[in-house]
Amino acid sequence: MIDFDNTYSTLPESFYVEATPESVSNPVLLDFNREFASEGLGLNLDTTSDAELAALFTGQILPKSASPISLAYAGHQFGHFVPQLGDGRAHLIGEIVSPAGKRYDIQLKGSGQTPFSRRGDGKSALGPVVREYIVSEAMHFLGVPTTRALAAATTGDLVYREEPLPGAIFTRVASSHIRIGTFEYFAARHDPVSLRLLLDYSIDRHYPEIKDEENRSLCFLERVAHGHAAMVAHWLSLGFIHGVMNTDNMSISGETIDYGPCAFIDNFALDTVFSSIDRYGRYSYKNQIDIAIWNLSRLASCLVPLVHDDQKTAVSMLEEAINGYAHVYEEKRIEMMRRKLGLFGSHPEDESLIRDWLHYLEDGDRDFTLSFRKLGEAPEELVNNAFLTEFLLKWEKRRGNQAKDLQQSRDLMNSVNPVFIPRNHHVERAIQAAMEGDLSIFQDMNHFLRKPYVEQSKFESYKNPPKPHERIQATFCGT
């Protein structure tokens, strides 16, 4: 069925616990990402029935080569350190190597209790599964480094939150599930042997090009920094807010992971927050770069005993590295936003142009996604005022002075400014309909979001921003 090639489970037992997915009453397949399974992962499941797929992707039947485990990690949650978290509702059933030679984890999420569950039920309601499936796939086709959706299935059982809800399990594919919090787990235990082993494994799996470097720890930190900088810059360019940028939700591979209380901005505001538990705006849109750097510094603190034998020297080297990376995050953001304005190369006034455009959006409570698209295709359709007139004069002058012509500028803008995003109110509609057994909105969104930069007249209504009464003010964690 699936031929796993597992490596993480060969590490010492302190890295994970063996755990088996719980039995469910009536597994039913909601969706299976056949194209990704076949072309991306090289899985040959074409002759497998929906019933067999449902059993597989709820953990009821597993291939002989599977090695179900739940991973150990710690994490800073909203700035507060928790020394042991771990997979409390997830089972990594195994790793596969794609035809392109890339290694992936296949993980069941919401598949029941593990030794890390901390009194939780280890299960997931249908809503968070629908959300993660839609958003993670949308992020992939928007070009953002991300985990992927392989399958979703209902369990036939109820889970109990504020009310009884239908249960479901999400099958997630990731380059790995190693997090900053994984390093924190061993650092908190003052276990340099395991830290070294984790670093060696992480480098071999994700950054083999640095394995012969003199100071691999510093090179590793640099690779993670650049990966996170590119990822977060891409989030900001799309108006995406992760919602829970805790260190246990930050993968060292640079992939976006854990789509809990996440959302895309409709009407732009720098201090927008969607997470219902982020009461002080720690993970707001405008704070995401600062938090990413803060998280990177937590990783750096774990690497102290690996960087140099002398602690003071190691700390000094790591502080210098972190200070040097801070500008990388902002440069990546400016680079992404420059492209969204159709600008080639760089110019000293670009930052002020970007700032002025975002001010125009925020001051008028304007839609982030459609405003960028209109700017490239039909700026005359934007709500005009004196501020916009002045901005357009500066912007058009900047575009007119670059080597590329205006059509190339428009083409660039249309390649990075989507027509469609998984708008919050439509995701919520998909969730509510799925709870009633109607998967049409879920299926529609998974279809048109495969081509987010292309006009699709059949799905015209999905690109519109919400009406005032449709705005989603908060999203919630699935636990």
Backbone torsions as a table, in degrees:
resi	resn	phi	psi	omega
1	MET	NA	-62.0	171.3
2	ILE	-135.3	132.3	180.0
3	ASP	-100.3	99.3	-177.9
4	PHE	-80.6	150.6	177.1
5	ASP	-132.2	85.2	-167.0
6	ASN	-88.8	136.1	177.5
7	THR	-122.2	-37.4	-176.8
8	TYR	-62.8	-33.9	-178.9
9	SER	-74.0	-5.0	174.1
10	THR	-89.0	-7.7	176.1
11	LEU	-73.4	166.4	179.9
12	PRO	-57.1	157.1	-174.4
13	GLU	-65.2	-17.0	177.9
14	SER	-68.3	-13.8	-178.7
15	PHE	-83.9	-15.7	-173.4
16	TYR	-165.8	173.3	168.8
17	VAL	-126.9	145.1	172.9
18	GLU	-73.7	131.5	-176.5
19	ALA	-152.1	142.5	-176.2
20	THR	-111.5	134.9	176.2
21	PRO	-55.8	145.0	-179.4
22	GLU	-74.3	156.6	174.9
23	SER	-70.6	145.6	176.6
24	VAL	-124.8	161.4	-172.0
25	SER	-76.2	-47.1	-171.8
26	ASN	-150.9	81.0	-178.7
27	PRO	-67.6	129.7	178.7
28	VAL	-133.3	129.1	-177.6
29	LEU	-71.6	127.6	172.9
30	LEU	-89.7	-46.5	-179.6
31	ASP	-160.5	149.2	176.2
32	PHE	-134.4	125.3	-175.3
33	ASN	-81.8	78.1	-170.8
34	ARG	-63.1	-41.7	-178.4
35	GLU	-63.6	-45.7	178.3
36	PHE	-64.5	-41.7	-179.9
37	ALA	-59.6	-44.4	-175.5
38	SER	-79.4	-55.2	-172.5
39	GLU	-81.6	-36.2	-176.9
40	GLY	-85.8	-37.8	-174.0
41	LEU	-108.5	-15.3	-179.8
42	GLY	73.9	24.9	179.4
43	LEU	-85.8	132.9	179.2
44	ASN	-102.5	86.1	-177.7
45	LEU	-120.6	19.5	-175.3
46	ASP	-62.7	-32.0	-177.8
47	THR	-94.9	2.4	179.9
48	THR	-81.4	129.5	-177.2
49	SER	-70.9	162.9	177.6
50	ASP	-61.4	-37.0	179.1
51	ALA	-64.7	-40.9	178.4
52	GLU	-68.8	-38.0	176.7
53	LEU	-64.2	-41.0	178.5
54	ALA	-62.3	-41.4	178.4
55	ALA	-65.9	-39.7	179.4
56	LEU	-65.0	-47.9	-172.4
57	PHE	-89.3	13.7	163.9
58	THR	-117.6	3.1	176.9
59	GLY	79.9	16.3	-178.9
60	GLN	-79.1	-32.1	171.7
61	ILE	-129.9	136.6	-179.7
62	LEU	-130.9	143.7	176.6
63	PRO	-60.4	156.1	-179.9
64	LYS	-60.2	-29.9	-177.8
65	SER	-81.2	-3.8	178.9
66	ALA	-67.8	149.8	177.7
67	SER	-139.5	75.4	-172.2
68	PRO	-65.1	124.0	179.6
69	ILE	-139.6	160.2	171.9
70	SER	-119.7	132.2	-169.8
71	LEU	-86.8	145.4	176.3
72	ALA	-90.1	137.8	171.5
73	TYR	-163.6	163.6	175.6
74	ALA	-112.7	-160.9	175.7
75	GLY	168.3	151.6	169.0
76	HIS	-90.2	114.7	179.6
77	GLN	-107.0	114.3	-175.4
78	PHE	52.2	39.0	175.5
79	GLY	88.4	-7.6	-177.7
80	HIS	-105.5	129.7	-174.9
81	PHE	-81.1	131.5	174.4
82	VAL	-117.5	113.2	-170.9
83	PRO	-70.2	-18.3	176.5
84	GLN	-143.0	118.7	173.4
85	LEU	-118.1	-87.2	177.7
86	GLY	84.2	171.5	-179.9
87	ASP	-72.8	94.9	-178.4
88	GLY	-86.1	-11.1	178.1
89	ARG	-149.0	34.9	-178.4
90	ALA	-145.0	147.8	177.9
91	HIS	-129.3	118.5	172.2
92	LEU	-79.9	110.3	-173.5
93	ILE	-88.2	-14.9	176.2
94	GLY	161.1	174.8	179.1
95	GLU	-117.2	147.8	174.6
96	ILE	-129.0	159.2	175.3
97	VAL	-114.1	121.9	-175.7
98	SER	-73.6	167.9	176.4
99	PRO	-58.8	-24.9	178.0
100	ALA	-82.8	-0.7	178.2
101	GLY	87.0	11.4	-179.5
102	LYS	-93.2	135.2	-178.7
103	ARG	-90.3	136.3	179.7
104	TYR	-131.8	147.2	167.0
105	ASP	-88.4	142.5	168.0
106	ILE	-116.6	119.2	-172.9
107	GLN	-125.7	137.9	171.9
108	LEU	-94.7	129.4	-176.3
109	LYS	-117.5	122.8	-175.5
110	GLY	94.1	21.6	-171.4
111	SER	-96.1	14.7	172.6
112	GLY	115.9	176.1	-174.6
113	GLN	-68.0	149.5	173.1
114	THR	-133.9	171.8	175.8
115	PRO	-60.2	-11.2	178.7
116	PHE	-98.6	8.9	-171.1
117	SER	-70.8	-20.1	177.2
118	ARG	49.9	53.4	177.1
119	ARG	73.1	2.1	175.0
120	GLY	-80.5	164.8	-178.2
121	ASP	-84.8	-10.9	176.8
122	GLY	74.3	10.0	-174.2
123	LYS	-111.5	169.5	178.0
124	SER	-128.0	142.9	171.1
125	ALA	-79.3	166.6	-178.0
126	LEU	-63.2	-38.0	-175.2
127	GLY	-55.6	-54.4	178.9
128	PRO	-60.9	-30.1	177.9
129	VAL	-68.7	-44.8	177.7
130	VAL	-61.5	-45.2	-179.5
131	ARG	-60.5	-49.1	-176.2
132	GLU	-66.6	-36.6	178.4
133	TYR	-62.0	-51.9	-177.6
134	ILE	-62.4	-50.1	-171.3
135	VAL	-72.1	-40.7	-178.8
136	SER	-65.7	-39.1	177.1
137	GLU	-69.2	-39.1	176.7
138	ALA	-60.7	-42.9	179.9
139	MET	-60.7	-40.5	178.9
140	HIS	-59.6	-48.2	-176.4
141	PHE	-75.8	-17.0	170.9
142	LEU	-78.7	-10.6	176.7
143	GLY	97.0	12.0	-177.7
144	VAL	-90.1	134.3	173.2
145	PRO	-58.5	126.7	-172.2
146	THR	-159.0	158.0	165.3
147	THR	-69.2	163.2	-175.6
148	ARG	-121.6	160.0	174.7
149	ALA	-95.9	128.4	175.5
150	LEU	-104.4	-39.1	-178.3
151	ALA	-161.7	162.5	171.9
152	ALA	-143.7	140.7	-179.0
153	ALA	-146.9	144.6	172.5
154	THR	-85.6	159.0	-174.1
155	THR	-104.9	-16.6	-174.0
156	GLY	81.9	1.6	-179.4
157	ASP	-114.8	156.7	175.2
158	LEU	-92.7	146.3	169.1
159	VAL	-116.4	152.1	-171.9
160	TYR	-114.3	114.9	173.0
161	ARG	-116.2	-121.5	172.7
162	GLU	-70.3	-20.4	178.9
163	GLU	-152.2	163.4	176.6
164	PRO	-66.6	134.5	-178.1
165	LEU	-134.6	150.5	177.1
166	PRO	-64.4	137.0	-178.9
167	GLY	-88.2	154.4	179.4
168	ALA	-155.1	164.4	178.9
169	ILE	-130.9	135.3	-179.2
170	PHE	-108.1	134.3	176.3
171	THR	-101.6	114.3	-175.6
172	ARG	-107.2	141.1	176.7
173	VAL	-116.1	129.3	-178.2
174	ALA	-138.9	153.4	174.3
175	SER	-61.4	-30.6	165.5
176	SER	-172.8	171.0	176.1
177	HIS	-110.6	25.3	176.8
178	ILE	-79.0	128.3	-174.4
179	ARG	-120.2	167.6	169.8
180	ILE	-55.6	-38.8	179.3
181	GLY	-62.2	-23.7	176.1
182	THR	-66.7	-41.8	176.2
183	PHE	-66.5	-38.7	179.2
184	GLU	-64.3	-31.7	-179.2
185	TYR	-59.1	-46.9	-177.8
186	PHE	-81.1	-31.6	176.7
187	ALA	-64.1	-39.8	179.8
188	ALA	-65.6	-24.3	179.6
189	ARG	-94.0	6.2	179.8
190	HIS	51.2	51.2	-175.4
191	ASP	-119.2	78.1	-177.3
192	PRO	-65.1	-25.4	179.1
193	VAL	-65.1	-47.4	178.8
194	SER	-68.7	-35.0	176.4
195	LEU	-60.2	-45.8	179.0
196	ARG	-62.3	-42.5	179.7
197	LEU	-63.3	-42.1	178.5
198	LEU	-64.7	-42.0	178.7
199	LEU	-62.3	-46.6	-179.7
200	ASP	-60.4	-43.6	179.9
201	TYR	-63.5	-44.6	-177.9
202	SER	-63.2	-40.9	178.8
203	ILE	-66.8	-46.4	179.6
204	ASP	-59.1	-36.2	-175.0
205	ARG	-83.9	-39.0	-171.6
206	HIS	-111.2	-33.1	-173.7
207	TYR	-134.1	56.7	-175.7
208	PRO	-62.3	-19.6	-178.9
209	GLU	-67.1	-14.5	-178.6
210	ILE	-106.6	6.4	-171.6
211	LYS	-67.5	-17.4	178.6
212	ASP	-102.7	6.7	179.1
213	GLU	-69.5	152.3	-176.5
214	GLU	-63.7	-46.8	177.3
215	ASN	-116.5	87.6	-174.0
216	ARG	-66.4	-29.4	-178.9
217	SER	-63.4	-45.9	178.7
218	LEU	-66.9	-38.8	177.8
219	CYS	-65.1	-38.7	177.2
220	PHE	-62.3	-46.3	178.3
221	LEU	-58.5	-40.4	179.4
222	GLU	-63.2	-44.0	-179.4
223	ARG	-63.4	-43.5	178.9
224	VAL	-63.8	-42.3	-179.9
225	ALA	-58.8	-47.6	-178.6
226	HIS	-67.4	-36.7	177.4
227	GLY	-64.6	-44.9	179.4
228	HIS	-67.6	-36.9	178.8
229	ALA	-61.2	-45.4	179.0
230	ALA	-64.9	-41.3	-179.0
231	MET	-63.9	-50.7	-176.7
232	VAL	-67.6	-37.0	176.4
233	ALA	-60.2	-39.0	178.1
234	HIS	-66.7	-41.1	175.4
235	TRP	-54.4	-51.1	-175.0
236	LEU	-63.6	-35.9	-179.2
237	SER	-66.7	-22.3	-179.0
238	LEU	-104.3	-0.4	-177.4
239	GLY	73.5	25.4	-178.5
240	PHE	-89.2	136.4	175.9
241	ILE	-120.7	120.0	-176.8
242	HIS	-67.3	-44.8	174.8
243	GLY	97.6	-35.0	179.3
244	VAL	-140.3	71.5	-179.3
245	MET	-80.6	46.7	173.3
246	ASN	-69.3	157.1	-176.7
247	THR	-65.9	-21.9	176.5
248	ASP	-79.3	-6.2	176.7
249	ASN	-110.1	15.9	179.7
250	MET	-116.2	106.6	-178.1
251	SER	-75.2	141.4	179.2
252	ILE	-74.8	-8.7	178.2
253	SER	-82.3	-12.0	-177.3
254	GLY	83.4	19.2	175.1
255	GLU	-97.8	142.6	172.6
256	THR	-68.1	129.2	-177.0
257	ILE	-136.3	146.5	175.9
258	ASP	72.2	89.8	179.4
259	TYR	-96.9	72.3	176.9
260	GLY	-87.8	-106.7	179.7
261	PRO	-80.4	64.7	-179.8
262	CYS	-109.3	163.0	177.3
263	ALA	-171.2	164.6	173.9
264	PHE	-102.3	138.6	178.3
265	ILE	-65.7	136.1	167.7
266	ASP	-93.9	-84.6	178.1
267	ASN	-81.1	122.9	-166.5
268	PHE	-73.9	133.6	169.8
269	ALA	-153.2	133.4	-175.8
270	LEU	-60.6	-33.7	-175.3
271	ASP	-94.7	19.8	-179.3
272	THR	-60.9	134.7	176.2
273	VAL	-131.7	137.6	176.8
274	PHE	-112.9	-29.3	-176.3
275	SER	-63.8	128.1	-178.4
276	SER	-66.2	-20.1	-177.7
277	ILE	-102.1	0.0	178.8
278	ASP	-91.6	75.9	-171.7
279	ARG	-71.9	-21.0	-175.9
280	TYR	-113.1	10.6	175.1
281	GLY	72.0	23.7	-179.9
282	ARG	-56.0	-40.6	-176.1
283	TYR	-108.1	36.6	176.9
284	SER	-68.5	167.9	178.9
285	TYR	-52.6	-48.9	-173.1
286	LYS	-72.3	-17.2	-176.5
287	ASN	-95.2	-2.4	-169.1
288	GLN	-66.2	-35.0	177.0
289	ILE	-67.5	-46.5	-179.8
290	ASP	-59.5	-40.2	-180.0
291	ILE	-69.3	-37.9	178.0
292	ALA	-61.2	-41.1	177.7
293	ILE	-68.0	-40.2	176.6
294	TRP	-59.9	-43.9	177.7
295	ASN	-62.5	-40.0	178.6
296	LEU	-62.0	-36.3	178.7
297	SER	-67.2	-29.1	175.2
298	ARG	-67.8	-39.3	175.3
299	LEU	-63.8	-43.2	-180.0
300	ALA	-58.6	-40.0	-179.2
301	SER	-63.6	-28.9	177.7
302	CYS	-71.6	-26.3	-173.6
303	LEU	-87.4	-2.8	-176.4
304	VAL	-49.4	-52.3	-176.7
305	PRO	-69.5	-10.8	-178.4
306	LEU	-98.4	-18.1	-175.3
307	VAL	-81.4	-42.2	-177.4
308	HIS	-158.5	148.4	-179.5
309	ASP	-65.1	-31.7	178.3
310	ASP	-89.8	121.3	-173.7
311	GLN	-61.2	-44.3	-178.6
312	LYS	-62.6	-40.6	178.1
313	THR	-64.2	-43.1	179.6
314	ALA	-61.9	-45.7	-179.9
315	VAL	-61.2	-42.9	179.5
316	SER	-62.2	-42.1	179.7
317	MET	-65.2	-40.7	-178.9
318	LEU	-71.5	-39.4	177.9
319	GLU	-62.9	-41.3	178.2
320	GLU	-62.5	-39.8	179.2
321	ALA	-64.9	-47.7	-179.3
322	ILE	-60.4	-45.1	178.9
323	ASN	-60.9	-33.4	179.3
324	GLY	-74.0	-25.7	-178.4
325	TYR	-84.5	-19.2	-173.2
326	ALA	-54.7	-41.2	-177.9
327	HIS	-71.3	-23.4	-178.7
328	VAL	-61.8	-40.2	-178.7
329	TYR	-63.3	-45.5	179.9
330	GLU	-68.8	-37.5	177.8
331	GLU	-62.8	-40.1	177.6
332	LYS	-63.8	-40.7	179.0
333	ARG	-62.8	-47.7	-179.8
334	ILE	-61.3	-40.3	178.9
335	GLU	-60.2	-45.7	179.9
336	MET	-66.3	-44.5	-178.6
337	MET	-68.2	-33.7	176.9
338	ARG	-60.4	-43.4	178.6
339	ARG	-63.4	-37.6	179.7
340	LYS	-65.5	-23.1	175.4
341	LEU	-94.2	5.9	176.6
342	GLY	73.6	30.0	-176.2
343	LEU	-103.8	131.6	176.5
344	PHE	-102.8	149.8	-179.2
345	GLY	68.4	-157.7	179.6
346	SER	-140.1	153.8	-179.2
347	HIS	-148.3	143.6	-177.8
348	PRO	-54.6	-27.6	-176.7
349	GLU	-87.2	-0.7	-176.1
350	ASP	-61.6	-41.1	-179.0
351	GLU	-61.5	-40.3	179.4
352	SER	-70.2	-33.7	175.7
353	LEU	-62.2	-46.3	179.1
354	ILE	-61.7	-45.7	-179.7
355	ARG	-61.7	-41.6	179.7
356	ASP	-65.6	-40.8	179.7
357	TRP	-64.2	-44.4	178.6
358	LEU	-65.6	-34.1	176.0
359	HIS	-63.9	-42.9	177.0
360	TYR	-57.3	-44.2	-179.9
361	LEU	-65.0	-46.3	-175.9
362	GLU	-70.8	-41.4	-177.3
363	ASP	-62.4	-32.1	-179.2
364	GLY	-101.6	9.3	-179.6
365	ASP	52.7	47.3	-172.0
366	ARG	-97.9	154.3	-178.0
367	ASP	-68.9	126.8	-175.6
368	PHE	-63.6	-53.0	-172.6
369	THR	-68.2	-52.3	-175.9
370	LEU	-69.1	-30.9	180.0
371	SER	-66.0	-41.3	176.2
372	PHE	-62.6	-42.2	-178.9
373	ARG	-65.1	-42.9	179.1
374	LYS	-64.8	-37.3	-180.0
375	LEU	-57.3	-38.1	-179.2
376	GLY	-80.0	-34.9	-172.4
377	GLU	-101.3	-39.2	-174.7
378	ALA	-152.5	71.3	-177.5
379	PRO	-60.1	-21.9	178.3
380	GLU	-66.2	-17.0	178.9
381	GLU	-84.1	-9.1	177.8
382	LEU	-71.8	151.3	176.5
383	VAL	-68.1	115.5	-172.3
384	ASN	-89.1	145.3	171.4
385	ASN	-156.0	178.7	-176.7
386	ALA	-61.4	-36.8	-178.8
387	PHE	-65.0	-44.5	179.8
388	LEU	-65.0	-41.1	179.6
389	THR	-57.4	-44.7	178.6
390	GLU	-65.8	-41.5	177.7
391	PHE	-60.7	-46.9	-176.7
392	LEU	-61.7	-36.7	178.0
393	LEU	-62.3	-46.1	179.6
394	LYS	-66.5	-41.9	-177.2
395	TRP	-65.8	-45.6	-178.8
396	GLU	-67.6	-34.4	175.6
397	LYS	-64.6	-43.7	179.3
398	ARG	-63.0	-42.7	179.2
399	ARG	-68.1	-35.4	-178.6
400	GLY	-71.1	-18.9	-177.6
401	ASN	-97.0	6.9	-179.3
402	GLN	-101.5	162.4	-174.1
403	ALA	-66.5	-33.5	-179.4
404	LYS	-77.5	149.3	-179.6
405	ASP	-83.3	175.3	-174.2
406	LEU	-66.0	-33.5	178.6
407	GLN	-66.4	-39.1	176.5
408	GLN	-64.8	-36.0	176.7
409	SER	-64.2	-44.8	178.3
410	ARG	-63.5	-41.1	179.1
411	ASP	-61.6	-41.0	177.5
412	LEU	-61.5	-45.2	-179.6
413	MET	-61.2	-43.0	-178.8
414	ASN	-70.1	-18.0	179.2
415	SER	-83.8	-15.2	-177.6
416	VAL	-124.1	-8.9	177.4
417	ASN	-106.5	103.1	-173.0
418	PRO	-70.3	153.0	168.4
419	VAL	-80.5	-40.9	-175.2
420	PHE	-118.1	137.6	166.9
421	ILE	-131.2	163.9	175.0
422	PRO	-77.1	82.6	-176.4
423	ARG	-62.2	142.6	-172.0
424	ASN	-56.4	-43.7	-175.7
425	HIS	-69.1	-29.6	176.9
426	HIS	-76.6	-36.1	174.3
427	VAL	-60.9	-42.6	178.7
428	GLU	-64.4	-39.0	176.0
429	ARG	-62.1	-40.9	179.1
430	ALA	-62.8	-39.7	179.2
431	ILE	-65.0	-49.3	-177.4
432	GLN	-63.2	-40.7	178.4
433	ALA	-65.8	-41.1	179.9
434	ALA	-61.9	-35.5	178.8
435	MET	-65.3	-22.6	177.5
436	GLU	-96.3	6.6	178.2
437	GLY	88.9	7.2	-178.3
438	ASP	-103.6	111.9	-177.6
439	LEU	-99.7	9.7	-173.2
440	SER	-63.6	-42.2	-179.4
441	ILE	-69.5	-42.5	175.7
442	PHE	-55.3	-46.8	-178.7
443	GLN	-69.4	-40.0	177.4
444	ASP	-58.7	-47.6	-176.5
445	MET	-64.9	-40.6	178.3
446	ASN	-66.9	-20.3	179.0
447	HIS	-83.9	-57.6	-173.5
448	PHE	-72.9	-22.7	179.5
449	LEU	-76.3	-4.2	172.8
450	ARG	-73.9	-19.1	178.5
451	LYS	-130.9	66.6	-171.2
452	PRO	-70.1	-17.6	-177.0
453	TYR	-98.5	8.7	-175.7
454	VAL	-118.5	134.1	173.2
455	GLU	-63.6	135.6	179.4
456	GLN	-137.1	99.0	-171.1
457	SER	-59.2	-31.6	-178.9
458	LYS	-62.7	-27.5	-175.6
459	PHE	-113.8	26.7	-175.9
460	GLU	-51.4	-40.5	-174.4
461	SER	-66.0	-23.8	-177.2
462	TYR	-75.1	-14.2	-179.2
463	LYS	-89.4	-11.6	-176.5
464	ASN	-74.4	142.4	175.5
465	PRO	-68.6	162.1	-178.5
466	PRO	-71.0	150.0	168.9
467	LYS	-72.1	160.8	-175.9
468	PRO	-49.7	-40.3	-178.0
469	HIS	-77.4	-10.0	-179.3
470	GLU	-97.1	-7.5	-176.8
471	ARG	-62.1	134.3	175.7
472	ILE	-94.8	117.2	-175.9
473	GLN	-89.9	-23.2	-176.4
474	ALA	-150.1	146.8	173.0
475	THR	-122.8	163.3	-167.0
476	PHE	-129.6	151.6	173.7
477	CYS	-71.8	150.0	-175.9
478	GLY	-84.8	-0.3	-177.1
479	THR	-84.3	NA	NA
